[in-house]
Amino acid sequence: MEEMDIIELTREIGRQLQKDERYLAMRAASEACDGDAVLQNLIGDFNLKRMAINNEANKEVRDDAKLQELNNELRLVYGEIMQNGNMLAYNAAKQELDALLNRVSSIISQCADGGDPDTVDYEEHSCSGNCGSCGGCG
């Protein structure tokens, strides 16, 4: 098989991916987030607080109390963002799409390592920290 054949097959995977319900759900959730004025204001506030933290942290004489206050405010805003219904839906949809992409990537990687294209699949691995017994990440 020529390289262009592989590239064209990859593009076909991309076309099919964009028709998949997981992709469509993630795109819809993303658009809902973009259209949520409350969420967008929270994200803007979060970014402003993050910049204020960076500015304070980079001062020659920084106010540690102010820095702690800004960090607390940042955590509060982050919590509000992560509890927003549209953000919850987006994160759930993104997790589903990421799982699909990880599976596709794993199958391709295993095939590139000589695995049987008809039988290899994604396996979630947990790292024990002991590399001596590791079979590698999926």
Steps between C-alpha positions, in 0.01 A plus 500: 500500500637838407533783748220699335266204541568503874452877513171475310382226738594726790298783347206261468533420870484876559187532288333212683608640836320825421180301440529305828247575773781562753656767279162658428413504872832666587453766228144572618617524861782733395257726316270502803795613714587771249140625509470497880552864604526414870766238431692731266499774766632252756775391261591864438509563875715190546749622238516846656566351844769273356671803341474690829665207678782492245549876530510485879730195504747674264528818705834564668315556827190290488212510742458141616164578662375648173634198313318264736178701461529487120566124512190449715292708259640303206403169663148628566453610139647171376251312716212701352625430148528128564147484648342678204259264323641573155855445624400172665342385173808609304739314731291182480481521119873574474579198716299279265675639192842474665431134582421434133815683383712310754358172373569590135852617584569188704388268222719682245801500736461130576477422129816704440666280766397187309167427667222325314270772356201269545551439871694786662293744702533766764579392851512748782819464698564623847854584592631332814815709492715188463634520146667156529166321467354738242358371175477853366224756479205444264 
